[in-house]
């Protein structure tokens, strides 16, 4: 299922607080985006116990129960994991990964809040969630009758909200927090079509836990194994270079201030490329797109940026040009700044092809 409307975590929680209490809701989103955590947060907010059922792991008897002879007839006894005396939040995770028999069993559960002869306590809230077909996850088509019994919402990541949570949470490793502050576009990437790790809020959280377990003395080999075992390969390369430049005291902030210089050694080429891309992200963030909005602080940054580009080109014209070129998302630096660079640094004005490969990280 596709939707032009996507909600960030805060909007989703607000939606659940107003809609899920009166109608069952189904949340769509890629793996690792935080669907389960949102439902637990919702349950805490409304003061109800959260009971999770994993659709992909259920057999029909896990939901419908088993028959038992009662006199001249049989009765189905529901499983203990959904029998409660008080209302609760029933979270049907990976609902669209369950078998068609299980999906049919969900009909009465969602529509009538009933399983066989057992009815959920009044006030119980039912929320479903699942991945999208394009996420290379195990999903099965949902029957139209089931789809029509649910209110559907689609989730998207929001790096600002994730960073607020990570900082307030207190247990997210500072290297992870600092990196996502520097490269918020690396918080999540589309799941690959083949078997390969990819970046998500969940994988960054897992990386944080592993880094905390290792401690700050973690070796370069272990860092590389962790990064490539959890993140999109290009993000893993950047994260590795980020930690290397921290350990070697090469920081973009220091270079911007003029207290440090671009690393020049061949062994630091990965650090140089990471710093250059971080520099590009900084310019995208700080320089306005509209020239009429340029203020003195922006012009001062533009002048400093051109000096830094000139110094960078003396080390690698290719990396300097990558700062000026279009990124994977089709974004470029502000046009007025590119015009200034073309005028003052014509050597860097040559437009790179999208197929041009960046320096190896």
Buried (B, 14 or more C-beta within 10 A) or exposed (E): EEEEEBBBBEBBBEBBEEBBEEEBBBBBBBBBBBBBBBBBBBBEEBEBEBBBBBBBEBEBEBBBBEEEEEEEEEBBBBBEEBBBEEBBBBBBBBBBBBBEEBBBBBBBBBBEBBBBEBEBEEEBBBBBBBBBEEBBBEBBEBBEEBEEBBBBBBBBBBBEBBBEBBEEEEEBBEBBBEBBEBBBBBBBBEBEEEEEBBBBBBBBBBBBBBBBEBEEEBEEEEBBBBBBEBBBBBBBBBBBBBBBBBEEEBBBEEBBEEEBEBBEEEEBBBBBBBBBBBBBBBBBEEBEEEEEEBEEEBEEBBEBBBEBBBBBBEBBEBBBBBBBBBBEEEEBBBEBBBEBBBEBBEEBBEEBEEEEEBBEB
